[in-house]
Amino acid sequence: ICTHATLRVRQLAGAEGSWHCWATSTVLDWRPDPAPFVFPLLQIHGAADATFPLRYVQPDVVVPGGRHALPVTHPQEVARAILTFCERELVTST
């Protein structure tokens, strides 16, 4: 049985899955270039994210039980983390 999500991944992956492998490794290996812009950054990550497992990232906030669609499944936790971050940044920038 193929679900809609499975079919979509197959479309994106191509015949051998090379696109999906490339995209995943590119995201996991991404390192921001600190110049010329310096700005505060907040990474919120779900503890149960199977797409980008927690062991590969170093988030500022980890949401217990959160998966890849974190803003959809845990909106209150995401909103709380963003508000806390913004309040902290506002205090330190003034």
Wavefront OBJ file of the C-alpha trace (Angstrom):
o trace
v 0.000 0.000 0.000
v 1.273 3.430 -0.932
v 0.075 6.419 1.034
v -0.044 9.914 -0.423
v 3.084 10.782 1.566
v 4.926 7.727 0.223
v 4.017 8.620 -3.350
v 5.144 12.225 -2.807
v 8.503 11.111 -1.420
v 8.968 8.785 -4.391
v 8.242 11.668 -6.763
v 10.783 13.870 -5.023
v 13.370 11.134 -4.667
v 13.503 10.083 -8.294
v 14.177 6.569 -9.490
v 17.105 5.863 -7.183
v 16.294 8.265 -4.384
v 19.320 10.388 -5.217
v 17.528 13.732 -4.830
v 16.207 12.851 -1.388
v 19.643 11.663 -0.251
v 21.255 14.832 -1.606
v 18.641 17.113 -0.009
v 18.862 15.423 3.385
v 22.657 15.456 3.508
v 22.779 19.078 2.314
v 20.440 20.226 5.073
v 22.264 18.220 7.723
v 25.662 19.552 6.605
v 24.518 23.192 6.283
v 26.657 25.665 8.169
v 25.606 29.306 8.157
v 28.127 31.847 6.977
v 28.396 34.315 9.867
v 29.451 37.193 7.628
v 28.218 39.714 6.628
v 25.081 39.436 8.770
v 24.978 38.636 12.455
v 21.569 38.028 13.928
v 20.006 35.951 16.684
v 18.905 32.497 15.644
v 16.631 30.030 17.431
v 16.427 26.383 16.478
v 13.464 24.451 17.848
v 13.500 20.712 17.247
v 11.253 17.780 18.036
v 12.825 15.035 20.117
v 11.137 12.367 17.975
v 11.874 13.903 14.542
v 12.669 10.948 12.279
v 13.401 13.127 9.222
v 16.245 14.962 10.962
v 17.064 12.911 14.070
v 18.054 14.834 17.165
v 21.510 13.233 17.208
v 22.426 15.211 14.058
v 21.446 18.675 15.285
v 22.191 20.968 18.201
v 18.931 22.838 18.796
v 18.341 25.553 21.352
v 14.988 24.058 22.344
v 13.950 20.405 22.224
v 10.232 19.640 22.358
v 9.610 16.223 23.974
v 7.616 13.935 21.685
v 7.795 16.437 18.832
v 8.202 15.102 15.317
v 9.028 16.744 11.976
v 5.784 18.749 11.727
v 6.471 20.400 15.067
v 4.572 23.677 14.479
v 1.480 21.685 13.508
v 1.592 19.127 16.308
v 2.991 21.277 19.129
v 2.024 24.901 18.343
v 1.880 26.035 21.958
v 5.382 24.798 22.707
v 6.738 26.416 19.530
v 4.989 29.716 20.263
v 6.241 29.683 23.860
v 9.824 29.073 22.724
v 9.637 31.901 20.172
v 8.122 34.360 22.658
v 10.733 33.510 25.282
v 13.498 33.935 22.704
v 12.140 37.295 21.497
v 11.741 38.599 25.043
v 15.301 37.552 25.885
v 16.670 39.166 22.706
v 14.755 42.371 23.362
v 16.211 42.632 26.866
v 19.782 41.959 25.741
v 19.628 44.329 22.756
v 18.517 47.381 24.745
l 1 2 3 4 5 6 7 8 9 10 11 12 13 14 15 16 17 18 19 20 21 22 23 24 25 26 27 28 29 30 31 32 33 34 35 36 37 38 39 40 41 42 43 44 45 46 47 48 49 50 51 52 53 54 55 56 57 58 59 60 61 62 63 64 65 66 67 68 69 70 71 72 73 74 75 76 77 78 79 80 81 82 83 84 85 86 87 88 89 90 91 92 93 94
